[in-house]
Amino acid sequence: MTQYVSKVNNTFCVMYNKNGDFMVIKRLKDLREDRDLKQQQVADYLGITRSAYSNYENGIREIPLAVLMKAADFYQVSVDYLLGRTDEP
């Protein structure tokens, strides 16, 4: 699978697959739904508002690296998995 980086610096990193889909968004939503969690529950753990989490999950805002890393810890998966760089959680 080919990935494209839209923007990388100390704050943001968003990966797209060859179809232009946000890999992080799909994986975040799938992981949350697979665990029957509400957006608010995940947002509380991440220390952000539900609205901010919803914006990340829906592709409205790019996800800060610190939030991405904390989400990986929460779901017990690697950041590479969230980014779509591997299919092994």
N, CA, C and O of each residue as an XYZ file, in Angstrom:
356
protein
N       0.843     -1.166      0.000
C       0.000      0.000      0.000
C       0.895      1.237      0.000
O       1.846      1.315      0.778
N       0.604      2.177     -0.843
C       1.365      3.410     -0.920
C       0.751      4.444      0.004
O      -0.467      4.614      0.036
N       1.591      5.128      0.749
C       1.119      6.203      1.598
C       1.731      7.513      1.157
O       2.839      7.554      0.622
N       1.007      8.561      1.386
C       1.476      9.894      1.082
C       1.373     10.731      2.342
O       0.362     10.681      3.042
N       2.393     11.487      2.633
C       2.389     12.347      3.811
C       1.956     13.728      3.370
O       2.547     14.311      2.461
N       0.927     14.252      4.011
C       0.472     15.579      3.635
C       1.272     16.655      4.349
O       1.575     17.692      3.759
N       1.611     16.432      5.585
C       2.289     17.463      6.354
C       2.956     16.795      7.543
O       2.307     16.074      8.302
N       4.215     17.027      7.701
C       4.920     16.459      8.845
C       5.797     17.544      9.441
O       6.605     18.159      8.744
N       5.637     17.768     10.700
C       6.538     18.622     11.473
C       6.443     18.158     12.911
O       6.052     17.015     13.149
N       6.771     18.965     13.849
C       6.742     18.538     15.250
C       5.330     18.391     15.792
O       5.147     17.834     16.874
N       4.335     18.873     15.075
C       2.983     18.872     15.595
C       2.035     17.932     14.862
O       1.259     17.226     15.506
N       2.078     17.905     13.547
C       1.086     17.170     12.788
C       1.689     16.108     11.891
O       2.813     16.244     11.408
N       0.936     15.063     11.679
C       1.305     14.034     10.710
C       0.022     13.353     10.266
O      -0.690     12.774     11.086
N      -0.270     13.418      9.004
C      -1.455     12.760      8.477
C      -1.045     11.942      7.271
O      -0.360     12.444      6.380
N      -1.456     10.697      7.236
C      -1.119      9.809      6.126
C      -2.358      9.547      5.290
O      -3.466      9.410      5.809
N      -2.147      9.482      3.996
C      -3.206      9.152      3.058
C      -2.799      7.888      2.312
O      -1.613      7.664      2.067
N      -3.772      7.069      1.953
C      -3.442      5.945      1.081
C      -3.543      6.403     -0.363
O      -3.814      7.577     -0.614
N      -3.333      5.512     -1.314
C      -3.299      5.908     -2.721
C      -4.633      6.451     -3.222
O      -4.675      7.143     -4.239
N      -5.709      6.148     -2.529
C      -7.022      6.674     -2.910
C      -7.305      8.029     -2.282
O      -8.360      8.620     -2.511
N      -6.355      8.519     -1.486
C      -6.544      9.809     -0.833
C      -7.330      9.724      0.460
O      -7.714     10.754      1.015
N      -7.582      8.502      0.960
C      -8.327      8.330      2.204
C      -7.396      8.525      3.393
O      -6.236      8.113      3.357
N      -7.909      9.156      4.444
C      -7.148      9.290      5.678
C      -7.083      7.923      6.346
O      -8.119      7.381      6.729
N      -5.906      7.362      6.491
C      -5.766      6.065      7.149
C      -6.059      6.182      8.639
O      -6.722      5.319      9.214
N      -5.568      7.245      9.261
C      -5.746      7.402     10.706
C      -7.223      7.460     11.055
O      -7.667      6.833     12.016
N      -7.979      8.211     10.276
C      -9.399      8.383     10.560
C     -10.120      7.040     10.530
O     -10.878      6.723     11.446
N      -9.893      6.265      9.504
C     -10.567      4.977      9.388
C     -10.196      4.063     10.545
O     -11.057      3.418     11.142
N      -8.925      4.015     10.849
C      -8.492      3.126     11.937
C      -9.011      3.601     13.287
O      -9.431      2.780     14.103
N      -8.992      4.905     13.543
C      -9.496      5.409     14.825
C     -10.967      5.062     15.002
O     -11.377      4.578     16.057
N     -11.741      5.308     13.983
C     -13.173      5.031     14.073
C     -13.436      3.539     14.211
O     -14.261      3.130     15.028
N     -12.746      2.721     13.421
C     -12.924      1.269     13.508
C     -12.572      0.747     14.896
O     -13.312     -0.059     15.460
N     -11.455      1.197     15.447
C     -11.041      0.743     16.776
C     -12.067      1.133     17.839
O     -12.410      0.328     18.705
N     -12.548      2.361     17.768
C     -13.533      2.832     18.745
C     -14.826      2.033     18.633
O     -15.374      1.581     19.639
N     -15.305      1.865     17.415
C     -16.559      1.140     17.227
C     -16.426     -0.335     17.582
O     -17.362     -0.921     18.126
N     -15.281     -0.946     17.285
C     -15.060     -2.354     17.634
C     -15.116     -2.573     19.143
O     -15.451     -3.666     19.601
N     -14.795     -1.553     19.904
C     -14.792     -1.650     21.370
C     -16.060     -1.087     21.991
O     -16.165     -0.965     23.212
N     -17.026     -0.744     21.139
C     -18.307     -0.179     21.598
C     -18.111      1.025     22.516
O     -18.769      1.149     23.549
N     -17.200      1.902     22.125
C     -16.929      3.110     22.903
C     -17.594      4.311     22.261
O     -17.785      4.361     21.046
N     -17.939      5.267     23.086
C     -18.459      6.546     22.611
C     -17.274      7.485     22.378
O     -16.219      7.333     22.994
N     -17.459      8.446     21.491
C     -16.410      9.427     21.251
C     -16.009     10.130     22.547
O     -14.831     10.420     22.753
N     -16.970     10.404     23.413
C     -16.685     11.096     24.669
C     -15.736     10.290     25.555
O     -14.862     10.860     26.208
N     -15.905      8.981     25.579
C     -15.032      8.143     26.405
C     -13.584      8.231     25.930
O     -12.665      8.336     26.743
N     -13.384      8.187     24.626
C     -12.034      8.274     24.076
C     -11.481      9.675     24.296
O     -10.324      9.836     24.685
N     -12.302     10.682     24.048
C     -11.876     12.078     24.231
C     -11.447     12.321     25.673
O     -10.446     12.998     25.910
N     -12.182     11.783     26.633
C     -11.824     11.952     28.048
C     -10.434     11.387     28.323
O      -9.630     12.022     29.006
N     -10.148     10.201     27.797
C      -8.827      9.594     27.995
C      -7.738     10.447     27.351
O      -6.660     10.624     27.918
N      -8.027     10.973     26.165
C      -7.032     11.764     25.437
C      -6.874     13.167     26.002
O      -5.927     13.874     25.655
N      -7.795     13.577     26.873
C      -7.716     14.907     27.461
C      -8.126     16.012     26.499
O      -7.609     17.127     26.562
N      -9.067     15.689     25.600
C      -9.561     16.659     24.631
C     -11.084     16.663     24.685
O     -11.689     15.815     25.342
N     -11.696     17.608     24.000
C     -13.156     17.643     23.964
C     -13.678     16.590     22.990
O     -12.959     16.133     22.102
N     -14.931     16.221     23.172
C     -15.556     15.283     22.245
C     -15.602     15.890     20.848
O     -15.423     15.192     19.850
N     -15.841     17.182     20.789
C     -15.891     17.876     19.501
C     -14.549     17.783     18.770
O     -14.513     17.541     17.564
N     -13.459     17.974     19.495
C     -12.128     17.870     18.878
C     -11.897     16.447     18.374
O     -11.419     16.251     17.257
N     -12.233     15.460     19.192
C     -12.056     14.072     18.768
C     -12.900     13.782     17.537
O     -12.423     13.148     16.596
N     -14.136     14.233     17.531
C     -15.014     14.032     16.382
C     -14.407     14.660     15.127
O     -14.471     14.077     14.045
N     -13.826     15.837     15.274
C     -13.181     16.497     14.133
C     -12.006     15.680     13.609
O     -11.797     15.621     12.397
N     -11.239     15.052     14.484
C     -10.127     14.196     14.046
C     -10.673     12.960     13.326
O     -10.188     12.580     12.260
N     -11.680     12.352     13.926
C     -12.232     11.110     13.384
C     -12.937     11.330     12.045
O     -13.001     10.423     11.216
N     -13.457     12.517     11.843
C     -14.177     12.821     10.605
C     -13.324     13.550      9.575
O     -13.824     13.944      8.521
N     -12.051     13.732      9.869
C     -11.146     14.337      8.904
C     -11.266     15.837      8.767
O     -10.771     16.416      7.800
N     -11.909     16.465      9.711
C     -12.072     17.918      9.665
C     -10.797     18.617     10.121
O     -10.437     19.674      9.603
N     -10.120     18.018     11.094
C      -8.854     18.563     11.601
C      -7.794     17.484     11.579
O      -8.089     16.301     11.748
N      -6.545     17.903     11.367
C      -5.418     16.970     11.442
C      -5.132     16.655     12.907
O      -5.365     17.478     13.792
N      -4.625     15.456     13.141
C      -4.405     14.978     14.498
C      -2.992     15.330     14.959
O      -2.023     14.941     14.308
N      -2.856     16.058     16.068
C      -1.519     16.332     16.600
C      -0.820     15.021     16.973
O      -1.463     14.069     17.416
N       0.485     14.984     16.791
C       1.243     13.768     17.092
C       1.060     13.305     18.526
O       0.965     12.103     18.773
N       1.010     14.223     19.472
C       0.845     13.837     20.879
C      -0.479     13.097     21.080
O      -0.538     12.123     21.831
N      -1.527     13.551     20.420
C      -2.837     12.891     20.523
C      -2.793     11.541     19.819
O      -3.352     10.561     20.311
N      -2.135     11.491     18.679
C      -2.002     10.233     17.941
C      -1.275      9.178     18.776
O      -1.687      8.019     18.820
N      -0.200      9.586     19.430
C       0.559      8.647     20.262
C      -0.272      8.184     21.457
O      -0.236      7.007     21.817
N      -1.009      9.091     22.064
C      -1.845      8.714     23.207
C      -2.988      7.791     22.772
O      -3.365      6.879     23.508
N      -3.536      8.030     21.577
C      -4.588      7.152     21.055
C      -4.037      5.748     20.810
O      -4.709      4.756     21.090
N      -2.820      5.669     20.290
C      -2.187      4.357     20.073
C      -2.033      3.624     21.398
O      -2.276      2.419     21.471
N      -1.635      4.332     22.437
C      -1.518      3.722     23.770
C      -2.883      3.257     24.267
O      -3.012      2.156     24.803
N      -3.890      4.089     24.090
C      -5.241      3.758     24.552
C      -5.749      2.476     23.904
O      -6.290      1.599     24.578
N      -5.570      2.376     22.594
C      -6.056      1.206     21.860
C      -5.065      0.047     21.865
O      -5.361     -1.022     21.331
N      -3.907      0.247     22.455
C      -2.847     -0.759     22.535
C      -2.452     -1.250     21.137
O      -2.353     -2.448     20.874
N      -2.233     -0.272     20.258
C      -1.746     -0.534     18.904
C      -0.562      0.396     18.653
O      -0.304      1.314     19.431
N       0.141      0.153     17.579
C       1.261      1.025     17.249
C       0.778      2.239     16.465
O      -0.276      2.208     15.830
N       1.559      3.296     16.519
C       1.279      4.474     15.705
C       1.330      4.079     14.230
O       0.544      4.579     13.425
N       2.257      3.181     13.874
C       2.336      2.715     12.489
C       1.021      2.067     12.052
O       0.604      2.222     10.904
N       0.375      1.353     12.953
C      -0.917      0.747     12.621
C      -1.956      1.835     12.353
O      -2.696      1.759     11.372
N      -2.012      2.843     13.218
C      -2.965      3.926     13.011
C      -2.707      4.655     11.697
O      -3.641      5.095     11.026
N      -1.441      4.777     11.341
C      -1.080      5.470     10.109
C      -1.240      4.617      8.867
O      -1.091      5.110      7.749
N      -1.545      3.333      9.054
C      -1.722      2.446      7.905
C      -0.417      1.938      7.319
O      -0.395      1.412      6.206
N       0.674      2.094      8.064
C       1.971      1.626      7.584
C       2.151      0.131      7.789
O       3.032     -0.486      7.190
N       1.310     -0.447      8.639
C       1.315     -1.879      8.876
C      -0.111     -2.320      9.190
O      -0.934     -1.525      9.642
N      -0.381     -3.562      8.950
C      -1.683     -4.114      9.314
C      -1.612     -4.903     10.620
O      -2.598     -5.494     11.059
N      -0.438     -4.900     11.226
C      -0.241     -5.560     12.514
C      -0.403     -4.520     13.623
O       0.404     -3.597     13.731
N      -1.443     -4.666     14.447
C      -1.659     -3.675     15.503
C      -0.500     -3.598     16.465
O      -0.534     -2.810     17.409
